[in-house]
Amino acid sequence: MTVDAALFDELRQRFLERIDADRLRFATLLAWPVNEPRRRSARMLAHRIAGGGGTLGLERISLVAAELERALGAGIDHRPALRDLHEAIELALAGEANREALATGGSGDPATVD
Protein backbone atom coordinates (compact mmCIF):
# COMPACT_ATOMS: atom_id res chain seq x y z
CA MET A 1 0.00 0.00 0.00
CA THR A 2 1.37 3.41 -0.92
CA VAL A 3 1.63 6.28 1.53
CA ASP A 4 -1.20 8.08 -0.27
CA ALA A 5 -3.45 5.01 -0.08
CA ALA A 6 -2.61 4.51 3.59
CA LEU A 7 -3.39 8.17 4.34
CA PHE A 8 -6.68 7.94 2.44
CA ASP A 9 -7.63 4.81 4.38
CA GLU A 10 -6.76 6.54 7.66
CA LEU A 11 -8.88 9.60 6.77
CA ARG A 12 -11.77 7.40 5.72
CA GLN A 13 -11.61 5.40 8.96
CA ARG A 14 -11.50 8.57 11.08
CA PHE A 15 -14.46 9.98 9.17
CA LEU A 16 -16.47 6.81 9.74
CA GLU A 17 -15.67 6.85 13.45
CA ARG A 18 -16.71 10.49 13.69
CA ILE A 19 -20.01 10.03 11.87
CA ASP A 20 -20.73 6.94 13.94
CA ALA A 21 -20.57 9.24 16.98
CA ASP A 22 -22.62 11.86 15.09
CA ARG A 23 -25.59 9.48 15.09
CA LEU A 24 -26.05 10.26 18.79
CA ARG A 25 -25.88 13.99 18.01
CA PHE A 26 -28.69 13.56 15.47
CA ALA A 27 -30.80 11.77 18.09
CA THR A 28 -30.29 14.67 20.49
CA LEU A 29 -30.81 17.42 17.92
CA LEU A 30 -33.91 15.83 16.43
CA ALA A 31 -35.62 14.77 19.67
CA TRP A 32 -39.26 15.78 19.80
CA PRO A 33 -40.21 18.57 19.61
CA VAL A 34 -37.75 19.70 16.97
CA ASN A 35 -37.17 23.44 17.17
CA GLU A 36 -35.59 25.58 14.46
CA PRO A 37 -32.12 26.00 16.01
CA ARG A 38 -31.75 22.24 16.47
CA ARG A 39 -33.11 21.55 12.99
CA ARG A 40 -30.56 24.01 11.57
CA SER A 41 -27.72 22.34 13.51
CA ALA A 42 -28.82 18.90 12.29
CA ARG A 43 -28.99 20.23 8.74
CA MET A 44 -25.42 21.57 8.97
CA LEU A 45 -24.26 18.21 10.37
CA ALA A 46 -25.97 16.38 7.50
CA HIS A 47 -24.31 18.77 5.04
CA ARG A 48 -20.86 18.06 6.53
CA ILE A 49 -21.45 14.30 6.35
CA ALA A 50 -22.69 14.54 2.75
CA GLY A 51 -19.58 16.45 1.68
CA GLY A 52 -17.13 14.29 3.60
CA GLY A 53 -18.74 11.10 2.38
CA GLY A 54 -18.52 12.24 -1.23
CA THR A 55 -14.88 13.26 -0.85
CA LEU A 56 -13.95 9.90 0.67
CA GLY A 57 -15.84 7.71 -1.79
CA LEU A 58 -18.69 6.84 0.55
CA GLU A 59 -21.38 7.52 -2.04
CA ARG A 60 -24.34 6.00 -0.20
CA ILE A 61 -23.59 7.97 2.96
CA SER A 62 -23.17 11.13 0.90
CA LEU A 63 -26.46 10.64 -0.94
CA VAL A 64 -28.60 9.87 2.09
CA ALA A 65 -26.99 12.64 4.15
CA ALA A 66 -27.82 15.08 1.34
CA GLU A 67 -31.38 13.72 1.34
CA LEU A 68 -31.57 14.30 5.11
CA GLU A 69 -30.21 17.81 4.63
CA ARG A 70 -32.92 18.55 2.03
CA ALA A 71 -35.69 17.15 4.26
CA LEU A 72 -34.54 19.22 7.21
CA GLY A 73 -34.31 22.34 5.04
CA ALA A 74 -37.79 21.81 3.62
CA GLY A 75 -39.32 21.08 7.01
CA ILE A 76 -40.68 17.72 5.86
CA ASP A 77 -40.50 14.37 7.63
CA HIS A 78 -36.80 13.69 8.05
CA ARG A 79 -37.16 10.30 9.77
CA PRO A 80 -36.92 8.09 6.65
CA ALA A 81 -33.70 9.82 5.56
CA LEU A 82 -32.30 9.63 9.09
CA ARG A 83 -33.01 5.87 9.20
CA ASP A 84 -31.34 5.48 5.79
CA LEU A 85 -28.29 7.37 7.03
CA HIS A 86 -27.99 5.18 10.13
CA GLU A 87 -28.18 2.10 7.90
CA ALA A 88 -25.60 3.46 5.44
CA ILE A 89 -23.19 4.20 8.31
CA GLU A 90 -23.65 0.68 9.73
CA LEU A 91 -22.98 -0.89 6.34
CA ALA A 92 -19.89 1.26 5.76
CA LEU A 93 -18.51 0.42 9.21
CA ALA A 94 -19.07 -3.31 8.60
CA GLY A 95 -17.40 -3.03 5.20
CA GLU A 96 -14.38 -1.27 6.69
CA ALA A 97 -14.09 -3.93 9.41
CA ASN A 98 -14.16 -6.68 6.78
CA ARG A 99 -11.63 -4.86 4.60
CA GLU A 100 -9.30 -4.36 7.56
CA ALA A 101 -9.60 -8.03 8.54
CA LEU A 102 -8.74 -9.11 5.01
CA ALA A 103 -5.78 -6.72 4.90
CA THR A 104 -4.36 -8.21 8.10
CA GLY A 105 -4.80 -11.81 7.00
CA GLY A 106 -8.22 -12.48 8.51
CA SER A 107 -11.13 -13.91 6.61
CA GLY A 108 -13.27 -10.79 6.74
CA ASP A 109 -16.13 -13.01 7.87
CA PRO A 110 -17.09 -12.21 11.48
CA ALA A 111 -18.54 -15.73 11.84
CA THR A 112 -15.16 -17.29 11.09
CA VAL A 113 -12.58 -17.68 13.82
CA ASP A 114 -9.19 -16.75 12.43
Long-range contacts (C-beta under 8 A, 24 or more apart in sequence): 8-56, 11-56, 12-56, 12-57, 12-58, 12-96, 13-96, 15-52, 15-53, 15-56, 15-58, 16-58, 16-89, 16-92, 16-93, 16-96, 19-49, 19-52, 19-53, 19-61, 19-89, 20-89, 20-93, 22-49, 23-85, 23-86, 23-89, 26-82, 26-85, 30-78, 30-82, 39-72, 39-75, 42-68, 42-72, 42-78, 43-69, 43-72, 43-73, 46-72, 46-85, 49-85, 58-88, 58-92, 60-88, 60-91, 60-92, 61-85, 61-88, 61-89, 61-92, 64-88
